[in-house]
Each structure stands twice: as C-alpha cells, then as structure tokens.
Amino acid sequence: MPVTAGLISELAERGSISGDRVLVSLVLEPKTAALALKLRDTGAKIAVFASASETDPGIAAALADAGVYVFAATDNAQLADPELDADNAAAALAWQPHWLVDDGAHLIRLAHTEAEAALQTLRGAAEETTSGIRPLNEMASAGELRMPVIAVNDAATKTLFDNRVGTGESCVIATLDQIAQSHGCDAVRELRQAVVYGYGPVGQGCARAARSFGLTVSVIEPDPVRALSAVVDGFAVGGSAQLLPRADLVISATGVWNTVGHADQGLLRPGAFLSVAGGIDGEIAQPVAPGLRLLADGGGINYTAGEGNPLEVMDLSFATQVAALSQLTETVKKGAGGESLPPDVYPVNDAAVKRVASMALRVYGYSLPQLPATERVGGAAQHWRVHRYKKTN
Ligand SMILES: NC(=O)c1ccc[n+]([C@@H]2O[C@H](COP(=O)([O-])OP(=O)(O)OC[C@H]3O[C@@H](n4cnc5c(N)ncnc54)[C@H](O)[C@@H]3O)[C@@H](O)[C@H]2O)c1
C-alpha cells in the first residue's frame, strides 16, 4: 500500500505520535495488518481490535507474534465464546489508547457509555464509515461527544473510491461467489433481476457492478435527488411492492436497521437471494421469511464472506485515515500551547485530501498539469469589477 506508506513516512518524520498508543478498530484482514505493522514506523505503540465476525484469526495471531497488541480472536476456538467481542472491546479501551481509528463508531460509543474511563486518555478519533458518522453527528448535536473526531468517511479520497467503487465491486463479486459456492454456478447464471436498496455511494457502486455482470438492476431510494440520479444513470426506481416480486437478488446498501423488513420479505418470491453491502446489525430483519436465501448470515458480504475492498482502494482509505490522524494529533497536541480541537466531528482538511490524491497519482505514474497560479481569491482570471456589460461611452 504505497500511498498509505508514504503518508505514514511523513507522519513518522514529524514524530507527532511517537510514544503514543494508537488503537486500530477495523475489519482484521491482511490489509489492516499491513496498516498496523507500518504504523509502528511512527514510534507509536499499535493495537488492533475487531469483532469475531470481522476477524481472520490467522492474521490476528500473526500480528500478535509480530508484537502488535491484539484484542481479537487469534484462533478459531475462541470464536465460539459469546462474550468474546464485549471482552475484547473492553480490554482494548482499558489499554488506554490516546488515538483511535474506529469503524462504525462502536468503540467511541462504548467509551461514551460503559467504558468512560477511556475518555481520560483518549484525545481523539478518526471514523472510517458512513454508519459511524451518523451516531457521531447525533452525539455532537446533543452535546454528548467528548472528543474530536475526524470524519474520514466523508473525505473525497475515501467516499469516491472506497464507498462508490470498491465496495460495490467487492460486494457484488462476493455475493455471486457465495451464490456459486452454496447453490452452484447455474444459480448465478439464472439471476436476472436485482434490486438495490439505497443509492448513496455504496448503492451506486453495487448497482453499477451488478449491471456489469448482466443483471437488470432497479433501485429503491427515498431521497428524490438520489432516486433521480439513479434514473439518469439508467436504473428503474420504485417502491418495494412494484420492484420486489420480480427480484432474484436483493442487495441492501443503506446501513440502516431493518431496511429489508418482514413486510418487504413477504413480497419476494421463494428462492430470492438477500445480500448486505451496508453492514450494520439487523439491516435485513431475521429470521428471514421461509424460502428466502440470506447470504453470509446478513453480515457485510464483502468483508464477512469475501476479501473486503480491493487493495488499491483500501490504500486510499488508509492513507486518508493516516492524514486524519496527522491532522488530529498535530492540532490536539498543540492544545498545550493554547490551540486545540474542541469535541466535534470535523472533516479531513482540503490540503490533506489533496495530498493523498497527489501522492496516489504520483505512485500510479501520473502527473498534474502545471498551470499559471492566479493570485485572485476564488481563482477568477480578472477582477470581479471587470464584466461583460460595461458601457463604452
Ligand atoms: N461493506 C463495506 O465495505 C462498506 C464500505 C463503505 C461503506 N459501507 C456502509 O455502507 C452503507 C451505505 O454507505 P453510503 O456511504 O452509501 O451511505 P449514504 O448514507 O450516503 O447512503 C445510504 C442511502 O440509503 C438510503 N436509504 C436509507 N434508508 C433506506 C431504506 N429503508 N430503503 C431504501 N433506501 C434507504 C438513503 O436515503 C441514502 O441515500 C453505510 O452503512 C456504510 O457504513 C460499507
């Protein structure tokens, strides 16, 4: 992951987190392991946490062997323990991290409820995904958020590539793989109609990827602008009663609880497949109606049953995480001298986002045009008083 590595090298040179404890709470698979190992170049102590359903125990064990602090299952036998996730989450916060890279804001919420002692050492967090930003915004507006959080998810170098491209591709490929593995390749060939719930960046990616595999895709989206955007992109939109009876495959890309509830399930024909791209608990109501075929137990299909997002995409997401960590650590650490970040949800700053994109272009072998710099604020070529309709006499 060269872009991430480049950003980490810059952070290491600045030395702003040397000696600090950084807790990384992300799906624990090889790309996250590479991030954790590389982050050690900064001089920080690194720990990882992940729930059992989002952990590859072999990877967790390898990280533990390499000296990373691991709060996750390191062998398959541990996966049977029903208290494993709660115990590991509590232990990860008791490790007293200074900085947290969170996913779904699960540990941030734990620290604001049952594990408040963690707030004494936690100085800030960076949040990876849309479903984590939503509760954080609610906490901030209720005055309940007690640390600064950077909304990594909302940075263009995350949403435009991870949510909009990588997630759609990896979710649709993992969906088709799962269908082939459990019901045979003919079941994949027989798929004709797909319905995607939600036309945010993830839904857009899923709809495009499903279409590229020859499926006819329709979209259920309550936001009129996004629904219109789906129509312009060539997808039919409508309500569940209209679209579901014909569906062979349903993909939920909302990250909203009970998106495919029992009423909607009742509209589907027996044998229809259900897949989740969003990934929050209960996105598809369970147990599913008899005859429906739920894939990957209703977990986010690309990371519970597939290999997660493509490497190149995660390189950009992790590089944006590192940019956020730099922004956070450097601004909050200045707190001793007077400047600090009050608790709130902040965007990744523009310069950092451009830095990630520029580094990625350079790594891929592309360059940007050298245009003459304008000194005008706003970039116009002439002073705003110069305009088209001035009288000449
Ligand atoms: N699987 C992954 O690797 C992965 C990666 C990135 C994001 N995500 C998750 O995917 C989910 C979607 O992300 P996004 O960035 O597109 O979010 P978003 O909020 O931009 O879009 C979600 C869309 O769903 C629509 N929606 C909400 N409830 C609905 C319902 N009941 N029926 C139909 N549509 C509904 C909303 O109007 C919105 O347009 C989030 O939970 C995010 O965390 C997963």
The ligand as an SDF file (V2000), in Angstrom:
LIG
                    3D

 44 48  0  0  0  0  0  0  0  0999 V2000
  -19.1590   -3.1160    3.0440 N   0  0  0  0  0  0  0  0  0  0  0  0
  -18.2230   -2.1810    3.0180 C   0  0  0  0  0  0  0  0  0  0  0  0
  -17.0320   -2.4470    2.8040 O   0  0  0  0  0  0  0  0  0  0  0  0
  -18.6250   -0.7470    3.1930 C   0  0  0  0  0  0  0  0  0  0  0  0
  -17.7560    0.2800    2.7780 C   0  0  0  0  0  0  0  0  0  0  0  0
  -18.1640    1.6030    2.8920 C   0  0  0  0  0  0  0  0  0  0  0  0
  -19.4010    1.8960    3.4730 C   0  0  0  0  0  0  0  0  0  0  0  0
  -20.1960    0.8740    3.9310 N   0  0  0  0  0  0  0  0  0  0  0  0
  -21.5090    1.1140    4.5460 C   0  0  0  0  0  0  0  0  0  0  0  0
  -22.4960    1.1430    3.5090 O   0  0  0  0  0  0  0  0  0  0  0  0
  -23.6300    1.9040    3.9620 C   0  0  0  0  0  0  0  0  0  0  0  0
  -24.0110    2.9220    2.8910 C   0  0  0  0  0  0  0  0  0  0  0  0
  -22.9440    3.8340    2.7220 O   0  0  0  0  0  0  0  0  0  0  0  0
  -23.1390    5.1520    1.8580 P   0  0  0  0  0  0  0  0  0  0  0  0
  -21.8710    5.9160    2.0020 O   0  0  0  0  0  0  0  0  0  0  0  0
  -23.6820    4.8490    0.5170 O   0  0  0  0  0  0  0  0  0  0  0  0
  -24.3050    5.8470    2.7550 O   0  0  0  0  0  0  0  0  0  0  0  0
  -25.3200    7.0430    2.4290 P   0  0  0  0  0  0  0  0  0  0  0  0
  -25.9250    7.4420    3.7240 O   0  0  0  0  0  0  0  0  0  0  0  0
  -24.6340    8.0810    1.6010 O   0  0  0  0  0  0  0  0  0  0  0  0
  -26.4260    6.3330    1.5010 O   0  0  0  0  0  0  0  0  0  0  0  0
  -27.4030    5.4840    2.0170 C   0  0  0  0  0  0  0  0  0  0  0  0
  -28.6640    5.6700    1.1780 C   0  0  0  0  0  0  0  0  0  0  0  0
  -29.6700    4.7570    1.6350 O   0  0  0  0  0  0  0  0  0  0  0  0
  -30.9300    5.4050    1.5740 C   0  0  0  0  0  0  0  0  0  0  0  0
  -31.8650    4.7200    2.4830 N   0  0  0  0  0  0  0  0  0  0  0  0
  -31.9600    4.8530    3.8320 C   0  0  0  0  0  0  0  0  0  0  0  0
  -32.9190    4.0360    4.3020 N   0  0  0  0  0  0  0  0  0  0  0  0
  -33.4310    3.3710    3.2240 C   0  0  0  0  0  0  0  0  0  0  0  0
  -34.4390    2.3850    3.0710 C   0  0  0  0  0  0  0  0  0  0  0  0
  -35.1080    1.8910    4.1130 N   0  0  0  0  0  0  0  0  0  0  0  0
  -34.7100    1.9470    1.8210 N   0  0  0  0  0  0  0  0  0  0  0  0
  -34.0230    2.4070    0.7500 C   0  0  0  0  0  0  0  0  0  0  0  0
  -33.0470    3.3410    0.8480 N   0  0  0  0  0  0  0  0  0  0  0  0
  -32.7660    3.8110    2.0730 C   0  0  0  0  0  0  0  0  0  0  0  0
  -30.6220    6.8320    1.9890 C   0  0  0  0  0  0  0  0  0  0  0  0
  -31.6220    7.7400    1.5330 O   0  0  0  0  0  0  0  0  0  0  0  0
  -29.2730    7.0750    1.3080 C   0  0  0  0  0  0  0  0  0  0  0  0
  -29.4060    7.6470    0.0190 O   0  0  0  0  0  0  0  0  0  0  0  0
  -23.1850    2.5390    5.2910 C   0  0  0  0  0  0  0  0  0  0  0  0
  -23.6640    1.7620    6.3520 O   0  0  0  0  0  0  0  0  0  0  0  0
  -21.6710    2.4430    5.2530 C   0  0  0  0  0  0  0  0  0  0  0  0
  -21.1230    2.4540    6.5430 O   0  0  0  0  0  0  0  0  0  0  0  0
  -19.8560   -0.4430    3.7570 C   0  0  0  0  0  0  0  0  0  0  0  0
  1  2  1  0
  2  3  2  0
  2  4  1  0
  4  5  1  0
  4 44  2  0
  5  6  2  0
  6  7  1  0
  7  8  2  0
  8  9  1  0
  8 44  1  0
  9 10  1  0
  9 42  1  0
 10 11  1  0
 11 12  1  0
 11 40  1  0
 12 13  1  0
 13 14  1  0
 14 15  2  0
 14 16  1  0
 14 17  1  0
 17 18  1  0
 18 19  2  0
 18 20  1  0
 18 21  1  0
 21 22  1  0
 22 23  1  0
 23 24  1  0
 23 38  1  0
 24 25  1  0
 25 26  1  0
 25 36  1  0
 26 27  1  0
 26 35  1  0
 27 28  2  0
 28 29  1  0
 29 30  1  0
 29 35  2  0
 30 31  1  0
 30 32  2  0
 32 33  1  0
 33 34  2  0
 34 35  1  0
 36 37  1  0
 36 38  1  0
 38 39  1  0
 40 41  1  0
 40 42  1  0
 42 43  1  0
M  CHG  2   8   1  16  -1
M  END
$$$$
